[in-house]
Amino acid sequence: MIEVRSPPSRYRAILAALAVGITPLAVHAVDPPARPVQQLRVYQLFDATSGAFHDRFRDHARRIMARHGFDIVAMWETRTERGPEFVYLLNWPDEATMRRAWRAFLADDEWIRIKQESASEHGPMVGDIEERVLRPTDYSPALR
């Protein structure tokens, strides 16, 4: 036979609190505050359609992105051995906001229509897409 002993009186209140879901001694984990991030995007373009891509990005994508909270810092064109590339940098208040904005942009009816129309007129305009989410280090000058 197993003998069950009552806990010492100093632990009874704690055990009673735990039984009803109160954690008086627990240290609650708090999510760290959301930190701003930047996002670097690199699009592989094709020589034959790079002009049409730039027209679409300049005339449509930027406007629709702005509607969804995109903050485009700068845009560049570069060339590698594979051909032309379009590179741009975005500011975001945090990663969660970035992910929500991208979902909204990609589901935007106007963007879907424009992308379909331009693809049917010009063919493929973008090959591989690379994305880098840039999180500042705690010693980054960007945090000043």
C-alpha positions in Angstrom: 0.0 0.0 0.0 1.3 3.5 -0.9 1.0 6.2 1.7 -0.1 9.6 0.3 1.1 12.5 2.4 -0.3 16.0 2.2 2.3 18.5 1.0 3.6 20.9 3.6 1.3 23.9 4.1 3.6 26.3 2.4 3.1 24.4 -0.9 -0.7 24.0 -0.6 -1.5 27.5 -1.9 0.8 27.0 -4.9 -0.7 23.6 -5.7 -4.2 25.0 -5.4 -3.4 27.9 -7.7 -1.8 25.6 -10.3 -4.9 23.4 -10.2 -7.1 26.3 -11.3 -4.6 27.5 -13.9 -2.9 30.3 -12.1 0.9 30.2 -12.2 2.0 32.5 -9.4 5.7 31.5 -9.6 6.0 30.9 -13.3 8.0 33.4 -15.3 5.9 34.0 -18.4 7.8 34.1 -21.7 7.1 37.3 -23.5 7.6 37.6 -27.2 10.5 39.9 -28.0 9.3 43.2 -29.5 8.9 43.1 -33.3 11.9 44.5 -35.0 12.1 46.3 -38.3 13.5 44.2 -41.2 14.5 44.9 -44.7 13.9 42.6 -47.6 16.1 42.2 -50.6 14.5 40.7 -53.7 16.4 39.7 -56.9 14.5 38.8 -60.1 16.2 37.1 -63.0 15.0 38.8 -66.1 15.2 37.9 -69.8 16.8 40.3 -72.4 13.8 39.9 -74.7 11.2 41.0 -72.1 13.1 43.1 -69.6 11.7 46.3 -71.0 8.1 45.0 -70.6 9.0 43.8 -67.0 10.2 47.3 -66.1 7.1 48.9 -67.6 4.9 46.6 -65.6 6.8 47.1 -62.4 7.0 50.9 -62.8 3.4 51.4 -64.0 1.5 48.8 -62.0 3.4 46.7 -59.4 4.7 49.7 -57.4 1.3 51.3 -57.2 -0.4 48.1 -56.1 2.4 47.3 -53.7 2.0 50.7 -52.1 -1.7 50.0 -51.6 -0.7 47.0 -49.5 1.9 48.8 -47.4 5.1 48.1 -49.3 7.9 50.6 -48.6 10.3 50.3 -51.5 13.6 51.9 -50.6 15.5 51.6 -53.9 15.6 49.6 -57.1 18.6 48.6 -59.2 19.3 46.7 -62.4 22.4 44.5 -62.7 23.7 41.9 -65.0 25.3 38.5 -64.3 26.4 35.7 -66.6 22.8 34.6 -66.7 21.6 38.0 -67.9 19.8 41.0 -66.5 18.5 41.1 -63.0 16.2 43.5 -61.2 17.0 44.1 -57.5 15.0 46.0 -55.0 15.1 46.7 -51.3 12.0 47.1 -49.0 11.6 48.3 -45.5 9.1 46.5 -43.2 8.1 47.2 -39.5 8.4 43.5 -38.8 8.4 40.1 -40.5 4.7 39.4 -39.8 3.7 42.6 -41.5 5.9 41.7 -44.5 4.3 38.2 -44.9 0.8 39.6 -44.6 1.5 42.3 -47.2 2.9 39.8 -49.6 -0.1 37.5 -49.3 -2.4 40.4 -49.9 -0.4 41.7 -52.9 -0.2 38.2 -54.5 -4.0 37.8 -54.0 -4.9 41.3 -55.3 -7.3 40.9 -58.2 -5.9 43.9 -60.2 -2.3 42.5 -59.9 -3.5 39.0 -60.9 -5.2 40.5 -64.0 -2.2 42.7 -65.0 0.2 39.8 -64.5 -1.9 37.5 -66.7 -2.4 40.2 -69.4 1.3 41.0 -69.6 2.4 37.4 -69.6 0.0 36.6 -72.5 1.3 39.6 -74.4 5.0 39.3 -73.7 5.6 35.8 -72.4 7.7 35.0 -69.4 9.3 38.0 -67.9 10.8 36.7 -64.6 12.9 33.6 -64.0 14.2 32.8 -60.6 13.3 35.0 -57.7 15.6 35.2 -54.7 14.6 36.7 -51.4 16.6 37.7 -48.4 15.1 39.0 -45.1 17.7 41.2 -43.5 17.5 41.3 -39.8 19.8 43.9 -38.2 22.4 42.7 -35.7 22.3 44.3 -32.2 25.4 46.3 -33.2 24.2 47.5 -36.6 24.4 51.2 -37.4 20.9 50.8 -38.8 19.6 50.6 -35.3 20.8 54.0 -34.3 
